[in-house]
Amino acid sequence: MSSNLARQFLIREDVVFLNHGSFGACPGPVFAKYQEWQLELERQPVEFLGRNLTETMRVPRIALAKELGTVAENIVGLTNATLGLNIVAQSLPLKPGDQILTTDHEYSALEKTWAYVCRKTGAEVVVVKVPMPLTSEAQFTDAILSGLTERTRVLFLSHITSPTALLFPIERSIAEARKRGIWSVIDGAHTPGHIKLDLDRLGADFYSGNCHKWMMAPKGSAFLHARPEMQGLINPLVISHGWTENSKEPGAKGAFGNSPFIDELEMQGTRDPAPWLTVPAALEYRHENDWTSVQAHCQALAQDTARRLAERTGLPPLSTSEFCAPQMVAMPIPECDVDQLKLDLYDKYRIEIPVFKWQDTCIVRLSVQGYNSKPQMDLLIDALTELLDLKAGAARRVS
Ligand SMILES: Cc1ncc(COP(=O)(O)O)c(C=O)c1O
């Protein structure tokens, strides 16, 4: 990657930042636009928030919808995917005995969300084990379909998984859920700006994604997409000025002239809309810097690094490359004290990277973004070789 590109980001130079996946990183020109929005708000808050916000919020919705393969009426701007998925999970009319089918690769905050919903409604979560290594679409779909019962009301899947960085082939499972009248709820926290999305074609009932991770918009920018037929099921978690008494009546208008779906969710009391308003600038930045080529380069670097590490560990990958998230790879490492290894990577090498145990596998999850470089990958391999004693052929750091 060009050092010119790396210089455009605000990441500290003394840190080898290999964890874009957790919170993203915003390029300087995009961050500057974000601060411009904040300044404009601060200079005349009443005009900005009181008179103009409905119109201003519309612009990112239109730009983002085009990028995501949908229309502006189907998406609403929120602060994060956790919120989007909570709105859905807490809106669906579940009752005792209903089942939520999901996988063993889900993000822990959303596992908690469904556990909370189950405690309130009497529904239950059913977890399907996805066969590993993941090598075919059929293997995934068969596992999901085998978990469906006549009590399944919700299918909840990550599109790109957090602990394993897998790109789940979810299309057929969504179609099958639709046929059976099961709501599909997709956690797309990692997908916007990472893979090409065509939400209308994908056909999930509900899909929430972050713009602040791989799209590189400022933190606190995300969306919830709902199919038009499903929008009436949604209720806001916070009742504010956007709520209307008759919002569930056919053809009802929202309080600010949009649909109730948009007006009820977007208005949550006073908040800083600047991250959301900066989404068009993030899209423009990507376009101007030919991000498709940058991403292809990152993907090659991620795969190459994983292959080099696997040669040293002798451990097989979690999937074939087509099911690996393009810019993120979960690399199995020998059994070790994962917390100590993470500390050592940071203290001795200034490498910021997640190291954790998932089920029985110790994992280093590598993210590669436009500001990363081949020498950083070399450093990671050298550091892991040293800390895990891989030259000797076996990891000594057993906890
Ligand atoms: C799969 C997945 N879902 C949801 C989230 C939550 O994202 P946020 O904290 O932006 O809501 C994450 C965060 O890393 C994630 O990896």
The ligand as a Tripos MOL2 file, in Angstrom:
@<TRIPOS>MOLECULE
LIG
   16    16     1     0     0
SMALL
NO_CHARGES

@<TRIPOS>ATOM
      1 C1        -20.8250   -9.2750   13.7960 C.3       1 LIG1
      2 C2        -20.9790   -8.0160   14.5880 C.ar      1 LIG1
      3 N1        -22.2110   -7.5830   14.8930 N.ar      1 LIG1
      4 C3        -22.4280   -6.4470   15.5750 C.ar      1 LIG1
      5 C4        -21.3710   -5.6890   16.0030 C.ar      1 LIG1
      6 C5        -21.6510   -4.4430   16.7880 C.3       1 LIG1
      7 O1        -21.2820   -3.2950   16.1170 O.3       1 LIG1
      8 P1        -21.5890   -1.9010   16.8350 P.3       1 LIG1
      9 O2        -20.8540   -1.9250   18.1330 O.co2     1 LIG1
     10 O3        -21.0640   -0.8800   15.8970 O.co2     1 LIG1
     11 O4        -23.0480   -1.8400   17.0280 O.co2     1 LIG1
     12 C6        -20.0580   -6.0970   15.7350 C.ar      1 LIG1
     13 C7        -18.9210   -5.2860   16.1940 C.2       1 LIG1
     14 O5        -17.7900   -5.5680   15.9880 O.2       1 LIG1
     15 C8        -19.8560   -7.2920   15.0090 C.ar      1 LIG1
     16 O6        -18.6360   -7.7390   14.7430 O.3       1 LIG1
@<TRIPOS>BOND
     1     1     2 1
     2     2     3 ar
     3     2    15 ar
     4     3     4 ar
     5     4     5 ar
     6     5     6 1
     7     5    12 ar
     8     6     7 1
     9     7     8 1
    10     8     9 2
    11     8    10 1
    12     8    11 1
    13    12    13 1
    14    12    15 ar
    15    13    14 2
    16    15    16 1
@<TRIPOS>SUBSTRUCTURE
     1 LIG1         1 GROUP 0 **** ****
